[in-house]
Amino acid sequence: MKNLLRAYRSGMLTKPMTPEEVEELAAKSEDYTTGGLVGRRPAFTDRLAGMEMTLKYDGDGGNYPHVFRDSHSLEWTDEDGQVHPEYYEAFEIDKDVLMVAYLRKNSCPTTSCTIVLDLKMNLTTMIRSTMGTPAYARDITQHVLHGVILREGAPAPYVLRHHVTRDLVGRSFGWSYRDDMTSQHIFGSPYGISWVILSGPGAGLLGSAPCKYFRITKDVYLYTWLETMGSGQQGVVLVNLKTMHDCGTFYGINHDQRFEFYTYGARGYDLGAYNTREKFIW
């Protein structure tokens, strides 16, 4: 493997785009939910079908009523009272802990939502991301929102929230996405992630990116990274360390100039840890 390792410079694999080109590509991408990493993805859940709730996010994050019509159809209401029907995918990664993913159709700039719902504690975290930054039209602007779930008969916490964590710092995991593809994730610092593709397409590629980590429960963690400098891709992972199974989303424009927002999953195994969590003073 050591002779095959090569640096992953995703920005060199893409071409510059204007905001208009990005939005045109996103608007015409009917197959955006199709991804190649579904082999180890958890089964879809219909747990939310028939449920109504309001996702209330702190600060100016907004209040968004959601009605889940069935296992893949929902309606959310914006702050102007307009109702938006969407296709969604959901997974129950642990008891009462779910991930919901949907693209806001016809949004401009194009906006994706990856949402964690903790139905036991009535807490929620949303990764709301839009195409475009001041520097690069194809890069992603990411907003992380924490808040509560408001639903009938279920009190919401006043202070408790999902929160930033260093619990994973120093740890490493291997992931099997399908029979012919594995990778390793290394959580070397509180603010970054490194990875190497061990087998399958891209074997030997290694890279790093800015990353944010959040504790959802004692067993479930959320982390998200951005490939920047004109790369235009975002990864989100919700991982259950008890079962060593995860689910997640990829969002952006890939190296083949394809716009995508799709779900995926992997089976994991522990690759050890080193004691660095308390070494960082920043």
C-alpha positions in Angstrom: 0.0 0.0 0.0 2.8 2.5 0.9 4.0 2.6 -2.7 0.4 3.2 -3.9 -0.5 6.1 -1.6 -1.2 9.4 -3.3 -2.5 12.7 -2.1 -6.1 13.5 -2.7 -6.3 17.0 -4.2 -10.0 17.1 -5.1 -9.9 20.7 -6.3 -7.5 19.7 -9.1 -10.0 17.1 -10.3 -12.8 19.7 -10.9 -13.4 22.6 -13.1 -14.4 26.1 -12.1 -18.1 27.0 -12.4 -20.2 30.1 -12.2 -23.2 30.3 -9.9 -25.5 30.1 -12.9 -23.8 26.9 -14.1 -24.1 25.4 -10.6 -27.8 26.1 -10.3 -28.5 24.9 -13.8 -26.8 21.6 -13.2 -28.6 21.1 -9.9 -32.0 22.0 -11.4 -31.7 19.4 -14.2 -30.3 16.5 -12.0 -33.2 14.2 -11.6 -31.0 11.3 -10.4 -29.4 13.3 -7.6 -30.5 10.7 -5.0 -28.6 7.8 -6.7 -25.3 7.0 -5.1 -22.8 4.1 -5.4 -22.4 3.4 -1.6 -25.7 1.7 -0.7 -24.3 -1.8 -0.1 -23.9 -1.4 3.6 -26.6 1.3 4.1 -29.2 0.6 6.8 -32.7 -0.1 5.7 -35.1 2.8 5.3 -37.4 3.3 8.2 -41.1 4.2 8.2 -41.0 5.2 11.8 -41.9 8.8 11.0 -44.8 8.1 8.8 -47.9 9.9 10.0 -46.0 12.0 12.5 -46.2 15.8 12.9 -43.6 18.0 14.6 -42.0 21.4 14.6 -38.2 21.6 14.5 -37.3 24.7 16.5 -33.7 25.8 16.2 -31.9 28.2 18.5 -31.1 31.8 17.7 -32.2 32.7 14.2 -32.2 29.1 13.1 -35.9 29.2 12.5 -39.0 27.1 13.3 -40.1 24.5 10.7 -43.3 22.4 11.0 -42.8 19.0 9.4 -45.6 16.6 8.4 -44.3 13.1 7.4 -47.0 11.8 5.1 -45.5 8.4 4.6 -42.0 6.7 4.6 -40.7 9.0 1.8 -43.0 12.0 1.5 -43.0 15.0 3.8 -44.2 18.6 3.9 -42.3 21.4 5.7 -43.5 24.9 6.2 -41.2 27.9 5.9 -41.3 31.0 8.0 -43.5 32.7 5.4 -46.1 30.0 5.8 -45.4 28.4 2.5 -45.7 24.6 2.4 -43.1 22.6 0.6 -43.6 18.9 -0.4 -40.4 16.9 -0.5 -39.0 13.4 -1.0 -37.0 12.2 2.0 -35.0 9.2 3.2 -34.8 8.3 6.9 -32.8 5.7 8.9 -33.1 4.7 12.6 -29.5 4.3 13.5 -30.3 3.6 17.2 -33.5 3.3 19.1 -35.3 6.7 18.8 -32.4 8.3 17.0 -33.0 8.9 13.3 -31.4 10.7 10.4 -33.6 12.4 7.8 -32.3 13.7 4.5 -33.9 15.8 1.8 -33.1 18.3 -0.8 -35.3 21.5 -0.9 -36.6 21.2 -4.4 -36.5 24.4 -6.5 -34.5 26.2 -3.8 -32.0 28.9 -5.0 -29.3 28.5 -4.0 -29.8 24.8 -4.0 -30.2 23.7 -0.3 -29.9 20.3 1.3 -31.0 19.3 4.8 -29.5 16.4 6.8 -31.4 16.2 10.1 -30.8 14.2 13.3 -34.0 13.5 15.3 -33.6 12.3 18.9 -37.2 11.3 19.7 -36.3 10.2 23.2 -34.9 13.6 24.3 -36.8 15.6 21.7 -33.6 17.2 20.4 -32.6 17.9 16.8 -29.6 19.0 14.9 -29.7 20.1 11.3 -26.9 20.4 8.7 -28.4 22.9 6.3 -26.1 23.4 3.3 -26.2 25.6 0.2 -24.2 25.6 -3.0 -21.8 28.4 -3.3 -19.3 30.5 -1.2 -17.8 33.9 -1.9 -14.7 32.2 -3.3 -16.1 29.3 -5.3 -19.5 28.8 -6.8 -19.3 25.0 -6.5 -18.1 24.9 -2.9 -20.6 24.6 0.0 -21.8 27.0 2.7 -22.7 24.9 5.8 -24.9 25.9 8.7 -25.1 23.7 11.8 -28.3 24.3 13.8 -29.2 22.8 17.2 -32.6 22.9 18.8 -35.7 20.9 20.0 -38.5 18.9 18.6 -42.0 20.3 19.5 -44.7 17.7 19.3 -47.9 17.0 21.1 -47.6 15.2 24.4 -43.8 15.3 24.4 -42.0 18.0 26.5 -38.9 19.6 25.0 -35.7 20.3 26.9 -35.1 23.9 27.9 -31.3 23.9 28.1 -30.0 20.5 26.9 -28.8 20.3 23.3 -26.6 18.1 21.1 -23.2 19.7 21.4 -19.6 19.8 20.1 -17.4 17.1 21.4 -13.8 15.9 21.5 -14.9 12.3 22.4 -13.7 10.9 19.1 -10.3 12.8 18.9 -7.4 10.3 18.6 -9.6 7.4 17.4 -9.6 5.7 14.0 -12.2 3.4 12.3 -12.3 1.3 9.2 -15.4 1.3 7.1 -16.8 -1.3 4.6 -19.2 0.4 2.2 -19.6 -2.5 -0.1 -17.8 -5.8 -1.0 -15.2 -4.0 -3.0 -14.6 -0.7 -1.1 -13.1 0.0 2.3 -11.6 3.1 3.9 -10.1 4.4 7.1 -11.1 7.5 9.0 -8.6 9.1 11.4 -9.9 11.7 13.9 -6.6 13.4 14.5 -7.7 16.8 15.9 -10.9 18.4 17.2 -11.3 20.3 13.9 -10.2 17.9 11.1 -10.5 14.4 9.6 -8.0 12.4 7.6 -8.9 9.4 5.4 -7.3 6.8 3.1 -9.2 4.6 0.7 -7.9 1.1 1.5 -9.6 -0.9 -1.4 -11.9 -0.4 -4.3 -12.2 2.6 -6.6 -9.6 5.2 -5.6 -7.5 2.8 -3.6 -4.5 4.5 -2.1 -5.9 8.0 -2.1 -5.5 9.9 1.1 -6.6 13.3 2.2 -7.7 15.6 5.0 -10.5 18.2 5.5 -12.0 20.5 8.1 -14.5 18.6 10.2 -17.0 19.2 13.0 -18.0 16.6 15.7 -21.1 16.5 17.8 -22.3 14.1 20.5 -25.9 13.0 20.0 -26.1 10.3 22.7 -23.5 8.2 24.6 -23.3 5.9 21.6 -24.2 8.0 18.6 -22.1 10.8 17.1 -22.5 13.1 14.2 -19.5 14.5 12.1 -19.3 16.4 8.9 -16.5 17.6 6.7 -16.1 19.9 3.7 -13.9 19.4 0.8 -13.0 23.0 -0.2 -10.9 25.1 -2.6 -13.2 24.5 -5.5 -13.9 20.8 -4.7 -17.6 21.3 -4.0 -18.4 18.3 -1.8 -19.7 17.7 1.7 -19.9 14.5 3.8 -22.1 13.9 6.8 -21.9 10.8 9.0 -24.2 9.6 11.9 -22.4 6.7 13.5 -23.6 4.3 16.2 -20.4 3.1 18.0 -22.4 0.4 19.8 -23.4 -1.4 16.6 -20.5 0.0 14.5 -22.9 0.9 11.8 -23.4 4.4 10.2 -25.5 6.3 7.7 -24.8 9.6 6.1 -25.1 11.9 3.1 -22.9 13.2 0.3 -23.8 16.5 -1.2 -22.3 18.6 -4.0 -20.8 18.3 -7.4 -18.6 15.3 -7.9 -15.5 14.9 -10.0 -17.6 13.6 -12.9 -19.5 17.0 -12.9 -22.6 15.3 -11.5 -24.7 17.1 -8.9 -25.8 14.7 -6.1 -27.4 14.5 -2.7 -27.6 10.9 -1.7 -27.6 8.6 1.4 -25.1 5.9 2.1 -23.9 3.7 4.9 -21.1 1.4 6.1 -20.2 -1.3 8.6 -17.2 -0.3 10.8 -14.4 -1.7 12.9 -12.2 -0.1 15.5 -8.6 0.6 14.4 -7.3 1.8 17.7 -6.7 5.2 19.4 -4.0 7.4 20.8 -4.1 9.8 23.7 -4.3 13.3 22.1 -7.8 14.5 23.2 -6.5 16.5 26.1 -3.3 17.7 24.3 -5.0 20.4 22.2 -5.1 23.9 23.8 -7.1 25.4 21.0 
